[in-house]
Amino acid sequence: MKLPNKIISYKESVISKMPPILKFLDKSDKSILDTYKQVKHLFNNVQDFIDTLDCLFALNKISITEKEELHYVKRNIL
């Protein structure tokens, strides 16, 4: 997983790739393949994409539906 540091810039890190994925999933659930096709220009390889999904899942920002689609977990703040 690429996190920003002295060698890896913010733009190259997985953190910078999270908002475009969440924006794509904002309106409706999408398959992993459709999501990858939409954002693949941001990634050097599939592994970086998977690492970003892992981070989003660990942060509880996405989940997998019964139809095996990605779902953006939105939180209502009181």
Short mmCIF file of the C-alpha atoms (twelve columns), coordinates in Angstrom:
data_MODEL
# 
_entry.id   MODEL 
# 
loop_
_atom_site.group_PDB 
_atom_site.id 
_atom_site.type_symbol 
_atom_site.label_atom_id 
_atom_site.label_alt_id 
_atom_site.label_comp_id 
_atom_site.label_asym_id 
_atom_site.label_seq_id 
_atom_site.Cartn_x 
_atom_site.Cartn_y 
_atom_site.Cartn_z 
_atom_site.pdbx_PDB_model_num 
ATOM 1  C CA . MET A 1  0.000   0.000  0.000   1 
ATOM 2  C CA . LYS A 2  1.365   3.378  -0.978  1 
ATOM 3  C CA . LEU A 3  1.036   6.039  1.679   1 
ATOM 4  C CA . PRO A 4  2.472   9.537  1.296   1 
ATOM 5  C CA . ASN A 5  5.988   9.977  2.634   1 
ATOM 6  C CA . LYS A 6  9.290   11.547 1.557   1 
ATOM 7  C CA . ILE A 7  9.490   9.306  -1.522  1 
ATOM 8  C CA . ILE A 8  5.811   8.822  -2.459  1 
ATOM 9  C CA . SER A 9  3.878   12.007 -3.151  1 
ATOM 10 C CA . TYR A 10 0.270   12.509 -2.133  1 
ATOM 11 C CA . LYS A 11 -0.829  12.159 -5.788  1 
ATOM 12 C CA . GLU A 12 0.838   8.744  -6.030  1 
ATOM 13 C CA . SER A 13 -0.635  7.519  -2.743  1 
ATOM 14 C CA . VAL A 14 -3.809  5.494  -2.228  1 
ATOM 15 C CA . ILE A 15 -5.286  8.346  -0.200  1 
ATOM 16 C CA . SER A 16 -5.544  10.570 -3.274  1 
ATOM 17 C CA . LYS A 17 -7.365  7.811  -5.179  1 
ATOM 18 C CA . MET A 18 -10.161 7.362  -2.637  1 
ATOM 19 C CA . PRO A 19 -12.344 10.417 -3.442  1 
ATOM 20 C CA . PRO A 20 -12.770 9.594  -7.176  1 
ATOM 21 C CA . ILE A 21 -13.905 6.067  -6.296  1 
ATOM 22 C CA . LEU A 22 -16.358 7.337  -3.692  1 
ATOM 23 C CA . LYS A 23 -17.661 9.969  -6.105  1 
ATOM 24 C CA . PHE A 24 -18.307 7.266  -8.718  1 
ATOM 25 C CA . LEU A 25 -20.166 5.144  -6.141  1 
ATOM 26 C CA . ASP A 26 -22.103 8.102  -4.735  1 
ATOM 27 C CA . LYS A 27 -25.255 7.711  -6.866  1 
ATOM 28 C CA . SER A 28 -25.612 3.920  -6.970  1 
ATOM 29 C CA . ASP A 29 -23.901 0.621  -6.327  1 
ATOM 30 C CA . LYS A 30 -21.484 -0.502 -9.035  1 
ATOM 31 C CA . SER A 31 -19.611 -3.661 -9.867  1 
ATOM 32 C CA . ILE A 32 -15.919 -3.816 -9.106  1 
ATOM 33 C CA . LEU A 33 -15.151 -4.111 -12.816 1 
ATOM 34 C CA . ASP A 34 -17.255 -1.050 -13.737 1 
ATOM 35 C CA . THR A 35 -15.587 0.917  -10.963 1 
ATOM 36 C CA . TYR A 36 -12.130 -0.114 -12.147 1 
ATOM 37 C CA . LYS A 37 -12.939 0.838  -15.750 1 
ATOM 38 C CA . GLN A 38 -14.051 4.280  -14.592 1 
ATOM 39 C CA . VAL A 39 -10.963 5.050  -12.493 1 
ATOM 40 C CA . LYS A 40 -8.207  2.916  -14.043 1 
ATOM 41 C CA . HIS A 41 -6.489  6.015  -15.463 1 
ATOM 42 C CA . LEU A 42 -5.562  6.918  -11.870 1 
ATOM 43 C CA . PHE A 43 -3.699  3.662  -11.203 1 
ATOM 44 C CA . ASN A 44 -0.445  2.163  -12.412 1 
ATOM 45 C CA . ASN A 45 -1.769  -1.376 -11.975 1 
ATOM 46 C CA . VAL A 46 -4.672  -3.407 -10.620 1 
ATOM 47 C CA . GLN A 47 -2.867  -4.044 -7.335  1 
ATOM 48 C CA . ASP A 48 -2.936  -0.319 -6.502  1 
ATOM 49 C CA . PHE A 49 -6.687  -0.297 -7.204  1 
ATOM 50 C CA . ILE A 50 -7.221  -3.290 -4.901  1 
ATOM 51 C CA . ASP A 51 -5.085  -1.648 -2.194  1 
ATOM 52 C CA . THR A 52 -7.289  1.437  -2.393  1 
ATOM 53 C CA . LEU A 53 -10.448 -0.670 -2.108  1 
ATOM 54 C CA . ASP A 54 -8.903  -2.437 0.894   1 
ATOM 55 C CA . CYS A 55 -8.295  0.917  2.581   1 
ATOM 56 C CA . LEU A 56 -11.838 2.105  1.865   1 
ATOM 57 C CA . PHE A 57 -13.234 -1.153 3.249   1 
ATOM 58 C CA . ALA A 58 -11.048 -0.929 6.369   1 
ATOM 59 C CA . LEU A 59 -12.252 2.649  6.914   1 
ATOM 60 C CA . ASN A 60 -15.840 1.397  6.527   1 
ATOM 61 C CA . LYS A 61 -16.429 3.706  3.563   1 
ATOM 62 C CA . ILE A 62 -17.465 0.908  1.196   1 
ATOM 63 C CA . SER A 63 -19.103 -2.469 1.554   1 
ATOM 64 C CA . ILE A 64 -20.003 -5.365 -0.716  1 
ATOM 65 C CA . THR A 65 -23.696 -5.967 -1.426  1 
ATOM 66 C CA . GLU A 66 -25.384 -9.332 -1.870  1 
ATOM 67 C CA . LYS A 67 -25.124 -8.763 -5.645  1 
ATOM 68 C CA . GLU A 68 -21.330 -8.450 -5.186  1 
ATOM 69 C CA . GLU A 69 -21.354 -4.750 -5.990  1 
ATOM 70 C CA . LEU A 70 -19.520 -1.945 -4.232  1 
ATOM 71 C CA . HIS A 71 -21.687 0.218  -1.991  1 
ATOM 72 C CA . TYR A 72 -20.689 3.639  -0.647  1 
ATOM 73 C CA . VAL A 73 -21.460 3.629  3.097   1 
ATOM 74 C CA . LYS A 74 -22.724 7.121  3.882   1 
ATOM 75 C CA . ARG A 75 -22.999 8.333  7.431   1 
ATOM 76 C CA . ASN A 76 -25.607 10.771 8.671   1 
ATOM 77 C CA . ILE A 77 -24.078 13.179 11.157  1 
ATOM 78 C CA . LEU A 78 -26.494 14.405 13.795  1 
# 
